[in-house]
Structure formats: structure tokens, C-alpha cells
Amino acid sequence: MSGIPQGSILVPLLFLICINDLPELCNEKDPSCDIFLYADDSKIYKSIRTEDDQQNVQSVIDLVKKWSDEWLLKLNIEKCKSISCYLKTIETHYHIKEKTSYSLSKK
């Protein structure tokens, strides 16, 4: 269907080429939202101060999901987590939509 054989010398290079546009897409959606890439991991980071900030992070998550579907790169939803570090309690909840809706569990 798609892809190249695992273990090939080209795999890391082709993967980097494939995900190279992801940070730019996220930045276009919300310039204050950062995405960090390392190997096959990605982290979305943003300071949440208002409900609008939460909605912006959710829209970036939705964009990443749409992007992964278009490029046939399946997200491992079981490994997706949400971490909140705060001085003042702000209730946050994010989700990734599949055929059924999944919530991101908190650590």
C-alpha cells in the first residue's frame, strides 16, 4: 500500500523529509504553539492561560491528526499523553478523533 521496507538506510532520511512540514503547519495554525520533533516522537507545547488557548491547542491536535491521515502515518493513540504543569489549576481536556473519539490521558 505505502511505505518502504524497515531497516533500509533510507528510512530515517525519508521519514525526516516526510515530517519536515509538520512544525510549519502547526505554527500557521497557532504561532504561539510549538511542536518539538525527535526521531519519531513529537511534543506539542503551549502555555495555557485562557480557554481560547486550550481551543487553539485542540485545533493544532486536530491538524496533526488530519496531517497524519493524509500522509498515511498512523498515530499510536495509546501512547498519546497530556501533561499539565501549573501554578494555578486550569482544567484541561484534549482528544484525538478517530472512528470513535479518544481522550488524551493525563500524566
N, C-alpha and C positions, 0 to 999 in steps of 0.2 A: 504494500500500500504506500508507505512512505518511509524515509529514513535511510540509514546506511548501517552496515554491519558494526556491531560493538567490537571494540578492540582495535579498530582501524586507527592509523596515525592521524587521519583527517578529522576524526570525531571531535576532539576539543576545538580545533580551528573552526569547523563548520558550525558547531554549537555557539561559539562566540559571535560569529557572523550573524547567526540567526537571532540572537537575543540583543544584538547591538542597538537596535532601535527602541527597546523597551524603556530605558530611562528617559529618553526624549519624549515618548508618548505620555508617560506619567507626568513629566514636567509641564507639558502642554495643558493637561487636564487641571493640574493644581501646582503652580510653580513653587509653593512652599512645602510641597510633599516630596520627600526624597526617596529614591529606591537605590539600595545598595546590592550589587551583584558580586557573588563569589562562587566560582565554579558553577554548580547547578542550583545554588541557593540564591534567593532574593529576599530582601527585607524592605518593607515599606515603612517609612518613618515620618512622623509629623507630630508637632506639639499640638495637643488638643486643648483649646480654651473655650470653645463655644460649640453649640450643636451644629452649626454650619461646618466647622472643622471636621466633625465626625462624618457628616454627609459627604464632604469632599474626599475623605479617606475611603469611604464606601464606594464613591464613584471611581476612584483610582483602582480599587479592588475589582470592581465590575469591568473596568477597562482591561486590566491584566487578564481576567478570565476570558473576555472576548478575544483578546490578542492571542492567548494560548489556544483557543478553539480554532482560530483562523490559521495558525501555524502548525496545527496538529501536535502540539506539545501538551500532553495531558498533565494537569496539576494533580499532585498527590494530596488530596484534600484532608486525608487522615493526618498528615504531617503539618498542615497549616495551623498556626497558633497566633494568638493575640497576646501581647504583653503590655501591661499598663504600669507605668511608674508615675506616681503623683504625690503632690503635697496636699492638694485639695481633692476630695473624692468627686469624680465625674463618672457617671455610669456610661459605659461604652458597650456597644454590641455590633459586631460585624458579621457578614455572611457571604458565602460564595454560592451562587445559584447554579445548580446542575439540573438534572431531571427532577430531583427533589431538592429542596433548599437545605444547605448545610450551614451550621454556625461555626465560627472560629472559636475554638475553646481557649479559655484564658489560662495563663500560667501564673 
